[in-house]
């Protein structure tokens, strides 16, 4: 169910619908939010939710099929998601300047 929710949030983020779950948006003032180009932040959130949905799906498969190697793939995807979030944040900030 968590995986389905993450995939649902990913789809909504890619469609740029709903609340923007991104620190840059959450911590911005009202004036900054109005002036902000939200498209890269929605895309970033969409990719991260997609990767998290995949992690939870793989963990579910790992538990259901009693296979440990699937968990290692999930850990690798978590690392990829963290690296993506950091690198894409830096790229977004560079594009703003």
Secondary structure, DSSP 8 states (H G I E B T S, - for coil): -HHHHHHHHHHHHHTT-S----HHHHTS-HHHHHHS--HHHHHHHHHHHHHHHHHHHHHHHHHHHT-SHHHHHHHHHHHHHHHHHHHHHHHHHHHH-
